[in-house]
Amino acid sequence: MHKKTETATFAAGCFWHVEEAFSKVKGVAGTMVGYTGGKMKNPNYKAVCSNETGHAEAVHIEFNPKVVSYEELLDVFWEIHDPTQLNRQGLDIGTQYRSAIFCHNERQKKAAIKSKEEQQKKLKGKIVTQIAPIEEFYKAEEYHQKYFEKNKIANILNKLNPFH
């Protein structure tokens, strides 16, 4: 990642949708989908979907903090999914679809906790979002990267029903 940028990592359901949302944010220099928060080394999509690795589908976001703050990225994170759903988003069910904020430093952890507390005041249901330090992040298979950009039909269907 570039020196003038910082990194954020979020899990909020299917990583295709999460990457699509963050890639449109001004100040985001790049995104990469992958797997984190699990116990298996070098997992692949099939293993993660088995619910046996413990990994979440996540998006690594490289951003310019002079253009967009980490706190603003947290706002996007809360907007794009339902943080009260445990291990699912819409029809996507499984621990790999859990809501999680993977922090890269203590400042991010404090901001994430504060943001979660503020969001909880706005919601009736209990937020189940996990806040944890980032561990190993494994890049997902190439066909998952920029999925909606590469698959125009899927992108059209996503716009019609974003939470399939």
TASULBEL-V561008 format. One record per helix or strand of 2 or more residues. SS is the DSSP state (H for helix, E for strand). FROM is the first residue (numbers start at 1). LEN is the number of residues. If there is no record, write none. Layout:
((SS	FROM	LEN) (SS	FROM	LEN))
//
This chain:
((E	6	7) (H	15	9) (E	28	9) (H	45	5) (E	56	8) (H	70	10) (E	88	2) (E	92	2) (H	95	3) (E	99	5) (H	106	17) (E	130	4) (E	138	2) (H	142	3) (H	147	4) (H	152	9))
//
